[in-house]
Amino acid sequence: MQRVTIAQVAERAGVSTATVSRVLSGRGPVSAAVRQRVRLAADELGYQVNSIARALRDGRTDTVGMVVPSITNPFFTSLVESVEHALGREGKELFLCDARSDPGIEARRLATLAARSVDGIIVSPSHGTLSGAAVQETAGRLPLVQLDRFVGGTSTDWVGVDDVAAMRQVMDHLHEGGARSAAFVGSMLTNSSTEQRFDGFRRRAEDLGIAVDPDHVLLGDYSVDWGETAAARLVSGGAPPDAIVCADDLIALGVTRACRALGVAVPGRVQVTGYDNIEFSRLGEPALTTVDQPRDRIAAEAVRLLAAAAAGDARREERGPSAHIALVPSLVVRDSTRAGPRTGP
């Protein structure tokens, strides 16, 4: 089937090709009646805009690339959804890439997106240091915003949450519920999220006098399996701590599952907290107390920062140094901890 041309739309609408071009591009004065006639003709003929030609003419593709560490993690799945909706409101499409938590794969994904002439890239770096070179190189070629996680020493905008403030809320809540000892279960300290959450945990535990045995800091990966393994170690190693603070909800779900299997009551014997407030967190047994990240606000800020960066060097100079926006998350209290009334479904 041959592609419908502007000339055919012009003939059907009874106008010039220049008028059709003005209507379809949204540029130039055209009366409402003519605009309606042209759009009706285009719809009847099934005309589709040649996106390649438009990109060459306008110098933009209305596409944005996004690279996340792991699309299998429910938090990143929901974050991608929020970003896609925010871009949709701006008339832009999303190209999504999964880095598989591998900086090498991540670097190739970034290079591929840049080669495909996307208007900008949103990336949540998989590694706190090894991702740095590729992120900075890509940022030198086109607008780039780091999201949720970030690489230190790079000169790009970033938006996420204040993980240290979030852990302050978590630890205060556990202390109110009677916790005087605590464990931390997270991933290896190779990304900013885990680093910041552990730092916030450690600092607030010290402030509150909550004991943290060095053997009770267990680092693996963001998975239910690791949560189960870590909980088994904590329980089999003697008296478990009063609380187990997990760096994400997947780990926390594994911890509560293992505690059930081992006969350790949650929250009667051990309080457990998660992080991210994924959909499954409220469905656990017991439902998880967790930190809720304002994903829609994070996504909206990322899209706004990307648009500002794409606006040109003059505007970037007006904005000053790279933006670092840390939004304040909220604690959703459910049944896996003892203090305070429930604040989430």
ZIQUI-V750507 format. One record per backbone hydrogen bond with DSSP energy under -1.0 kcal/mol. CO is the residue of the C=O (numbers start at 0). NH is the residue of the N-H. E is the energy in kcal/mol with one decimal. If there is no record, write none. Layout:
co=CO nh=NH e=E
co=CO nh=NH e=E
This chain:
co=4 nh=8 e=-1.7
co=5 nh=9 e=-2.8
co=6 nh=10 e=-2.3
co=7 nh=11 e=-2.3
co=8 nh=12 e=-2.4
co=9 nh=13 e=-1.5
co=9 nh=14 e=-2.2
co=15 nh=19 e=-1.8
co=16 nh=20 e=-2.5
co=17 nh=21 e=-2.2
co=18 nh=22 e=-2.3
co=19 nh=23 e=-2.7
co=20 nh=24 e=-2.0
co=21 nh=25 e=-1.2
co=21 nh=26 e=-1.1
co=30 nh=34 e=-2.6
co=31 nh=35 e=-2.3
co=32 nh=36 e=-2.1
co=33 nh=37 e=-2.6
co=34 nh=38 e=-2.4
co=35 nh=39 e=-2.1
co=36 nh=40 e=-2.1
co=37 nh=41 e=-2.6
co=38 nh=42 e=-2.3
co=39 nh=43 e=-2.5
co=40 nh=44 e=-2.0
co=41 nh=46 e=-2.8
co=48 nh=50 e=-1.1
co=49 nh=53 e=-2.5
co=50 nh=54 e=-2.3
co=51 nh=55 e=-2.2
co=52 nh=56 e=-2.1
co=53 nh=57 e=-3.2
co=54 nh=58 e=-2.2
co=61 nh=92 e=-2.4
co=62 nh=118 e=-2.9
co=63 nh=94 e=-2.6
co=64 nh=121 e=-2.7
co=65 nh=96 e=-2.7
co=66 nh=123 e=-2.5
co=67 nh=98 e=-3.0
co=68 nh=100 e=-2.1
co=69 nh=72 e=-1.2
co=72 nh=76 e=-2.0
co=73 nh=77 e=-2.2
co=74 nh=78 e=-2.1
co=75 nh=79 e=-2.7
co=76 nh=80 e=-1.8
co=77 nh=81 e=-2.0
co=78 nh=82 e=-2.4
co=79 nh=83 e=-2.8
co=80 nh=84 e=-2.1
co=81 nh=85 e=-2.2
co=82 nh=86 e=-2.7
co=83 nh=87 e=-2.3
co=84 nh=88 e=-1.6
co=86 nh=89 e=-1.2
co=86 nh=91 e=-2.3
co=87 nh=90 e=-1.5
co=92 nh=63 e=-2.5
co=94 nh=65 e=-2.5
co=96 nh=67 e=-2.0
co=98 nh=101 e=-1.7
co=101 nh=105 e=-2.7
co=102 nh=106 e=-2.3
co=103 nh=107 e=-1.7
co=104 nh=108 e=-2.4
co=105 nh=109 e=-2.5
co=106 nh=110 e=-2.1
co=107 nh=111 e=-2.4
co=108 nh=112 e=-2.4
co=109 nh=113 e=-2.3
co=110 nh=114 e=-2.2
co=111 nh=115 e=-1.3
co=112 nh=117 e=-1.4
co=113 nh=116 e=-1.5
co=119 nh=64 e=-2.5
co=120 nh=144 e=-2.3
co=121 nh=66 e=-2.1
co=122 nh=146 e=-2.4
co=128 nh=131 e=-1.6
co=130 nh=134 e=-2.2
co=131 nh=135 e=-2.7
co=132 nh=136 e=-2.5
co=133 nh=137 e=-2.4
co=134 nh=138 e=-2.3
co=135 nh=139 e=-1.1
co=137 nh=140 e=-1.6
co=137 nh=141 e=-1.8
co=142 nh=120 e=-2.0
co=144 nh=122 e=-2.3
co=145 nh=158 e=-1.8
co=146 nh=148 e=-2.5
co=150 nh=153 e=-1.1
co=153 nh=155 e=-1.0
co=156 nh=145 e=-2.9
co=157 nh=324 e=-2.6
co=158 nh=147 e=-2.5
co=159 nh=326 e=-3.0
co=160 nh=162 e=-1.3
co=161 nh=165 e=-2.0
co=162 nh=166 e=-2.3
co=163 nh=167 e=-1.6
co=164 nh=168 e=-1.7
co=165 nh=169 e=-2.1
co=166 nh=170 e=-2.7
co=167 nh=171 e=-2.2
co=168 nh=172 e=-2.1
co=169 nh=173 e=-2.3
co=170 nh=174 e=-2.5
co=171 nh=175 e=-2.1
co=172 nh=176 e=-1.2
co=173 nh=178 e=-2.5
co=174 nh=177 e=-1.7
co=179 nh=210 e=-2.7
co=180 nh=242 e=-1.0
co=182 nh=244 e=-3.1
co=183 nh=217 e=-2.6
co=184 nh=246 e=-2.5
co=185 nh=219 e=-3.1
co=187 nh=189 e=-2.7
co=189 nh=127 e=-4.1
co=190 nh=194 e=-2.2
co=191 nh=195 e=-2.9
co=192 nh=196 e=-2.3
co=193 nh=197 e=-2.7
co=194 nh=198 e=-2.2
co=195 nh=199 e=-2.4
co=196 nh=200 e=-2.4
co=197 nh=201 e=-2.9
co=198 nh=202 e=-2.5
co=199 nh=203 e=-2.2
co=200 nh=204 e=-2.4
co=201 nh=205 e=-1.9
co=202 nh=206 e=-2.0
co=203 nh=207 e=-2.2
co=204 nh=209 e=-2.5
co=210 nh=181 e=-2.4
co=212 nh=215 e=-2.8
co=213 nh=216 e=-1.2
co=215 nh=183 e=-2.2
co=217 nh=185 e=-2.4
co=219 nh=187 e=-1.5
co=220 nh=222 e=-1.5
co=222 nh=226 e=-1.6
co=223 nh=227 e=-2.2
co=224 nh=228 e=-2.4
co=225 nh=229 e=-2.9
co=226 nh=230 e=-2.3
co=227 nh=231 e=-2.1
co=228 nh=232 e=-1.8
co=229 nh=233 e=-2.2
co=230 nh=234 e=-2.4
co=231 nh=235 e=-2.6
co=232 nh=236 e=-1.3
co=234 nh=237 e=-1.1
co=241 nh=270 e=-2.6
co=242 nh=182 e=-2.2
co=243 nh=272 e=-2.0
co=244 nh=184 e=-2.7
co=247 nh=251 e=-1.8
co=248 nh=252 e=-2.8
co=249 nh=253 e=-1.7
co=250 nh=254 e=-2.3
co=251 nh=255 e=-2.6
co=252 nh=256 e=-1.9
co=253 nh=257 e=-2.3
co=254 nh=258 e=-2.5
co=255 nh=259 e=-2.1
co=256 nh=260 e=-2.0
co=257 nh=261 e=-2.0
co=258 nh=263 e=-2.9
co=259 nh=262 e=-1.1
co=264 nh=268 e=-2.1
co=264 nh=269 e=-2.2
co=270 nh=243 e=-3.0
co=272 nh=245 e=-1.9
co=274 nh=248 e=-1.7
co=277 nh=280 e=-1.6
co=280 nh=287 e=-2.9
co=286 nh=335 e=-1.1
co=288 nh=273 e=-2.6
co=289 nh=331 e=-3.3
co=290 nh=275 e=-2.4
co=291 nh=329 e=-1.8
co=292 nh=294 e=-2.3
co=293 nh=297 e=-2.5
co=294 nh=298 e=-2.8
co=295 nh=299 e=-2.4
co=296 nh=300 e=-2.4
co=297 nh=301 e=-2.2
co=298 nh=302 e=-2.4
co=299 nh=303 e=-2.2
co=300 nh=304 e=-2.8
co=301 nh=305 e=-2.3
co=302 nh=306 e=-2.2
co=303 nh=307 e=-2.2
co=304 nh=308 e=-2.4
co=305 nh=309 e=-2.0
co=311 nh=315 e=-1.8
co=312 nh=316 e=-2.3
co=313 nh=317 e=-1.6
co=314 nh=318 e=-1.8
co=315 nh=319 e=-1.0
co=322 nh=157 e=-1.9
co=324 nh=159 e=-2.3
co=326 nh=161 e=-2.5
co=329 nh=291 e=-3.4
co=331 nh=289 e=-2.2
co=332 nh=342 e=-2.1
co=332 nh=343 e=-1.0
co=335 nh=271 e=-2.3
